[in-house]
């Protein structure tokens, strides 16, 4: 029986860790967490929210190509402020109103991974 989602794994090109840290920490407000030593040698970086409810792992893929549609859906509070924060940092924001009961937009991280941000309507 599945009881929770432990983490989401995305990929990135070799040498992109500093770009990823700048985006996921400085723009999205996540916290970097150390990778276990046996996995750290592979490169990449792991992030979590301040309450450790969500983990996002970015692993290095030598033949990296960002997926066209696959993405994590990240629930946020105050979606308008969140969208403004991404825009202020140069990240694209594309609003989409096709999901009933939610406000949402899509963006991309610095290496092209697609990200969905959504907030349930009250």
RARAWO-V594893 format. One line per field, one symbol per residue. ss: DSSP state (a for helix, b for strand, c for the rest). A space follows every 10 residues. Layout:
# RARAWO-V594893
ss=???
This chain:
# RARAWO-V594893
ss=cccccccbbb bbccccaaaa aaaaaaaccc bbbcccaaaa ccccbbbbcc ccccbbbbbb cccccccccc bbbbbcccaa aaaaaaaacc cccbbbcccc cbbbbbbbcc cccbbbbbbb cc
